[in-house]
Amino acid sequence: MNQQSIQYQGGILAVIALLTSAALVIANNLTHDAIEQSRLEDLKAFLTQVVPKDYYDNDLVKDTVSLKLQGEAETTIYKGRLQNKVNAVAFEWTAKGGYAGNIKVILGIDRDGKVLGARVLAHNETPGLGDKIEVKRSDWITKFNGLSLENPPVDKWGVKKDGGIFDQFTGATITPRAVVKGIKEALQVFQAHRATILGE
């Protein structure tokens, strides 16, 4: 193969790479707004599940504050205001130690530290066992509604197998244990940063 042929083939490959890159950039730009809109709709749907509508009259998605709460990562706090007073908040939290990895939850909390609602956003737990943490699979996650660090006491925030009050699943104790621990941690973070989160 002569030098001219090598240069020709190299030039063709460069043009193909350039066209492919351009196509990817164009496709990304065309779909970015649609993807972002879909993400916001999903977020709104989860927020309405964890913060009842009678707790706010503002746009939860737009009324936010970012805090460094978990390690170095920033956590976005969604504020529910009623007549301009923060009445409830919601934020995502990572429950560590699930059977198949971390479990991402979103939690709604009233200004006194009581759970308004909790939902699992993402997990890799075993279908038919660990996935009972999803509200579409069972009502287990709704059992946190109305609870706080005082009710039950902190030492009872565990699955029954560990001396706590929460049910575990047959054949899958690790998953609910991780979620209970994660929600307890999120409540402790709210308690520790309450004044900042509520803007008081």
Beta strands, then each sheet from edge to edge (+ up, - down):
strand 1: 64-70
strand 2: 73-82
strand 3: 85-98
strand 4: 101-110
strand 5: 115-122
sheet 1: 1+ 2- 3+ 4- 5+
end
